[in-house]
Amino acid sequence: LKNDEEDWLQEAMASLVYLSHSSPEDM
């Protein structure tokens, strides 16, 4: 479960960073 949680966390953080960098004004 820890591995799955880490994968989800990294994926979620990557998505947030990508969104914040691609369209910070929208955020």
Secondary structure by P-SEA (a helix, b strand, c coil): caaaaaaaaaaaaaaaaaaaaaccccc
